[in-house]
C-alpha cells in the first residue's frame, strides 16, 4: 500500500511548504507531491529609514525596530509574499525600473525556492520519503534548475517516473490565462506535451497524471468570471469553467487511475471522469492553511481511498 | 512580462508580478445587493412585521433601530470570520475548524440543511399572500385566489417555489445575478411608487379607497375600514404608534429577526471571492445591506402610520392571523386576505390594471430573492461531501449544465415532503415558526467559534488581518462575539421559553416542534457517527480533516 500526499499552489507560503514537508509524518504518507505554483506573487518592501523599518501589510503601515523586523518578515512569508529589505532609494529605483524589478523578482524567488529545497533536505533525509515537485504556470523556467539540483526533491516536469509501481507523468503547463504567465501553451501544444509522456505509460490502470491545469468542465476548474479589465463579474458569484480541453481529452483517452490538479484555488473537489479519479485539493495558502489530498494506492485494487484535508 | 506596483503615489507598498488569479477588487456593490436581498424588506420584512401586533405596546420603529444596532455586532463578527478564513464554506467550515468536526457538522447541517426544508413552504406562503392572492383578486380571478388559500393551493405554491429555485440553480448564478439586478432596480422603482402614493395621499383618502376596493374586489359591506378594526377588536386591544415601553420593545426582537437577522446570509459566498480577506469589503457590504434596509423599513413604517393608520394596519394583521389560527373569539375580517401594504397603496389609484401592475412589479422583490433559497445549503453540503462526511455524490455537478444535482436532490426531495406536511397538517405550524430560531442557534454556534477563535486557532488568528484589532488587550472578535452571543441567547430564550407562547414556539406548548428538532439533531449525529465508522473501515480518519499539521 502506498500513501500519497498531494498539495498544490503554495504560492510562496513558507508555512504551507513546512506543513507540506511535515505532512508525510503527520499523515503517514510515503510520497509527497507538490503540484506547482510554488513561487510567490509579490515582494513586500521592508524599507530601512532613520534606524527603523517600515512596511505596509494589509493596507496598514507599520514601523518596527531592527529587533522586530524578522518577526514582520516571517509574517510576510507566511502570507506567501517575499519580504525584501531595502533603502528608500532602492525602493524608488525598483518602482521606476520594470527591468530591474523583474530581475529582483527572479533573484528573490530563486533564493526562496533554494531555501525550500534545503528545508526539504533537512526534513526528509533518512526518512525514505520521496518528494516530487512540478513547477506550475506561475513559476519561472529557472525554478526547474533549482529543483533539479535539490538533494531530496525530484523534478516532475516533462517526464514519467515510477512511484512504487505506479507511473506518474507531470506537467505544470496550462492553457492560456488572462495573466500571460510563464508556462502557457495553446490547447494543441499542451495536448502534444501531455501526449509525449502519456504514450509511454505502460499500464494506464496504474498511471497517475499530475497535470497542474484541471480538465475542462470537470467541476475542478470553476473560476470566478472576470471582464477584460480583470474585474470580477457579479461579485464573484458567476463561475466559469476555465480548465484545459487538452487535459480532459488526455484523461478521457487514456483513463489513468488518478489525475492530480491545482491551478484553480476555488475549485476544490474530487470527481470521476470515466474510470479516472480526478482531484483538485484547492489552495488557501494566504491563510497559511495547507489544503491537500491523501490517496491510498493499492497494488491490486488501485485507489483504496482518498481524502481531502486542511492541515 | 508586465508587473505592477501598489501603494501611495509617493511610495509603493507592494511589487506584484503577473500571476494567475490576481484579479482586481470585487464589487462591494454586488455583495451589498446580495445582503440587501437576504433581508428583503418587502418579501420577508412586511411578512415578518405582520406579526408584531402580538406585542401591541412594542414601538416598532425603535425596535427596528435597536435590532439594527445589535445585528451590526453580528455583521462585525461574520466579517471578521470571513477575513480570518475566507473561501472556507461558511458556518460549517468555521464551526468544524474551531469547535471540532462533529459539533461543526451537527450544528451547521441542522441549520443550513434540515431547517432550510422549512423555508420552502414559508417562501411559498409569502408567494401566495404577496403575489398570487392579491393579483388574482385584483384581476377578479376569484377562483384562482381561493384555490391558493386551499391546502392543495398552498402545496402547489410550494412546488412552484421549488421548481423556480431548481430552474435558477440550473441556469447558473451568472444568469441569476443578472435577473437579480433587474429585479433590484425595477423593485426599487416600484417601492418608490408605493412610498410616493403613501406620502402624497392622506389617511382619509386611504380610508375611502380601502372602502371602495373592499366592496369592489371582495364584496365587503360599506366602511370595511372600520369593519376591520371592529373584527380585530374581538381578540386585539388595538395599537398606538407612539407608545414606548422598553420591555415590549425587547419582545419585538424575535419577530424582527425573521427578516433582519440575515445580512450575513451570503457570508459563505463572500468568503469565496478575492478581496474578502480585507475585512472592510465583507463588513461594508453586510453593514450597508442591513442599514439601508433599516432606513427603508423606517420610511415604510412611518408612511404606513401616516396614511394607512397604525391601529388599522395592526388590526388588519390581528384580524387576519387570529382568524386563520382560529384564536378563540376571533371574527373574520371583511377583507379576507393578508394585509399587504403594497396592495393597500395601490388602492389609492382607482384603476385595477395599475394595481395589478404594482403587485407584479413588487413581486420582483420575491423573484429576485427566492432563487437563493438553497444556495448556501448547497455550499454546506459540498463542504461536508468534500470532507467525506457525506457521500461524494452529494457534491456532484453535471458536466454539461453545471447543475449541482446531488445537493439539489438532498434539498428538494425532503422539501417536497415537508411542504406536503405544511399544507395538509396544520398541527405542525409551530415547526415552521421555529425556522428562524434554529438558524439563530446555528449562528450562535458560529459566534461561539468566533469568541474562542483567537485561542483555539491561534495560528490562523495571528496570521489574519484582524490580529491587531484589540480592545483593552482582548481580541475585538471575542468582544463583539460575546455581545452578539448575548443578543442571540436572549432571542433563543424567548422563542423557547416565553411563558405566553408569544411566538408560537415555546417548547412546553409545542411538542411537535420539539420532536422535529430533536429528531433533526439526532439524525445529524447519526449521519456523523455512521460516516466516522464507514470511513474508518475505508482507512479514512475523519477526525484529522481539520487537524493542523505542525509547522516546525
Interface residues (C-beta under 8 A of the other chain):
Chain A: X11 X15 X18 X19 X22 X23 X26 X27 X37 X41 X42 X43 X44 X45 X47 X56 X58 X59 X60 X61 X75 X78 X79 X81 X88 X91 X94 X95 X98 X101 X102 X104 X105 X137 X138 X174 X177 X179 X180 X181 X182 X217 X218 X219 X222 X223 X224 X225 X226 X229 X230 X231 X232 X233 X234 X235 X236 X237 X238 X239 X240 X241 X263 X265 X266 X268 X269 X270 X271 X282 X284 X286 X287 X288 X289 X290 X296 X304 X305 X307 X308 X309 X310 X311
Chain B: X1 X2 X3 X5 X7 X11 X12 X13 X14 X15 X16 X17 X18 X19 X20 X21 X22 X23 X24 X25 X26 X27 X29 X30 X31 X33 X34 X84 X85 X86 X87 X88 X97 X172 X173 X174 X177 X178 X269 X272 X273 X274 X277 X278 X382 X386 X387 X388 X392 X395 X396 X397 X399 X400 X402 X459 X460 X463 X464 X465 X468 X535 X538 X539 X540 X541 X544 X545 X546 X547 X548 X549 X550 X551 X552
